[in-house]
Amino acid sequence: MSAHDHVADPFLDDAVPPLPPPRRRIRLDREPAPVAEPNGAPQRRSRERRTGPPAPERMRVDRLSVLYGSHRAVKDVSLPIHAGEALALIGPSGCGKTTLLRTLNRLTETTAGATREGRVLLDGTDVEQFEVTALRRRIAMVFQQPNPFPMSIFDNVAYAIRVQNRKTPRRKDLEPQVVDALRRAGLYDEVADDLGRPALRLSGGQQQRLCIARAIATRPEVLLMDEPCSALDPRSTAVIEELIGELRRDLAVVIVTHNLAQAHRIGDKVAFMYLGDLVEYGEAVQVFEDPRAERTRDYVAGAFG
Amino acid sequence: MAATVGAPPPLPPVHPPEPLRPAPRGDSLRSWKWSHRLAFATCWACGLALCAVTAAIVVYMGVRGLQYLNFELLFSRPQPGLAQHTTGGILDPVIGTIVLTLIGIALAVPLAVAAAIWVVEYGRPAPLARAIESGIEVVAGTPDIVIAIFGLAIFQLPLFAPLSFTASGGGVFGRSFLAAGSMMSLIALPLVFGATREALMSIPAATREASWALGKTKICTIREILLPQIRRPIGTGAVLGMGRIVGDTAVVVVLLGATLQIERQGDVPILGDLRGTGSTLTSYVFNASPAGEGNAPQKAYAAAFVLLLIVLFLNFAVDVAGRRKEAGRA
């Protein structure tokens, strides 16, 4: 059959070998990613800075407190999350960033003894009103450790697309969606030759991008990321940061990070948390260059945390 | 400072620094304390003795068994008879062993896996989960003869008459493959439960959260993510449980009737056999041995050898499964 195609196709000449599949260009291939110093004069890629009218508000956290037993991990936090922007949550360890993030898609309620006060709104509706499974398909999450399931690359993404464990749609019908998700996560060109490969054979950075592909496969509106680069090497980190820059055009990204330079590079808005309090929330430039609160100034200057 | 003229003074000879404590010159037995030598020798001796015992059992049973085992013995039905050459073969006990093991494991695996999943994945209220765990521990510790007697009491109830047969006076016999198989499942259940529970607990919480965060329900996560990962440990537990069932005698004697042949109840071919009584290799060995009624020690040796082969095969299967699992992890 393929031989027949070769004869029929006038554009395919034996003398001209077919071009290799296009590879996604990685920033580091040309120039090293600038490492912004948070306490110096920060250099930012200006094209990444979002310009134009303010983005629509996708989520709103309204006077939210989260308690583990009697320990108050998040205290009375209110902040908006805008579509088309990346919100970076920064702060020292144990200050409630991850708890706040996990509350947005109601993952804290799987922890025994966790209670919530206040409201989290998605498009004006309290997240409690949604079916939890439907909610988590709209608010996807990527974890700190790459955690693909021990199945093939294809099945990892297909599992996310399928509703619960229905067998329909079948593999064949899912393929366009799977490929699209992998492509948007910038992984497709690297794995296109064999989607049946076990996902655990991929490198750490590839695994994390597979997790991102899995998360964005259902076309969520919000993408939560819990230190997605902390287990990765600098090169994979750069790839994923670039990816986040592309993804946040379509969805709202909330990213928890310990890396101030990273928050500065990819965050449009930055929220600084300390001991469960939201100390400062604002434009990234403002928070890093002209912080209003004393604690923020000390933290971004590297004085504590 | 006066400059020295001519050849520079010879360097002082370099000595390697003295080690803080003298390096051991080979770890020889001679440098050991007496008590250590004794302990070492005892460990070796115990290990070798155990190997020798195992080898003795296998070799002795192999020699005696192979001496009497032949094709005809294996594939002819046992017959009641006074002389050795009229008592037939061991076909029925072999079939009985296989059938009983299959019934037992088929009942035990779903029960044990479901119970383990509930205990590990749900486990609320916690006191109930603890009660289940200790209940299964009690079952594991109960002697099989107690389980057998309990089973007899249960299956002689009129409610369970369809599982065995009803005598003309109206009394329920209470002995059949179905009755024995369901009690055998209790013997295998703790092993499968333990294996499943350990396997589930070894799966990190992050795996479950990853699935929940994709909008999957708990039950979907269990079916699609957790169960495929613990298939092999469940298999190992099931094979161990099969070994226990194969080797059990008490339940067979009490609940299977330990009749020489498989005796069908009613006319329905397979169901009738399952409602009927029979024997397994263990009960056959017991009956044929000088302790039993048959007094055919040669056939007992042959049957015991077959039993040993089955158990060795099951152990080997567990080994292979375990090794594959390690290879899969690496």
Interface residues (C-beta under 8 A of the other chain):
Chain A: N105 L107 T110 V132 T133 A134 L135 R136 R137 A140 M141 F143 Q145 N147 F149 P150 M151 Y159 A160 Q164 N165 C211 R214 A215 T218
Chain B: A206 T207 E209 A210 S211 W212 A213 L214 G215 K216 T217 C220 R223 E224 I225 P228 Q229
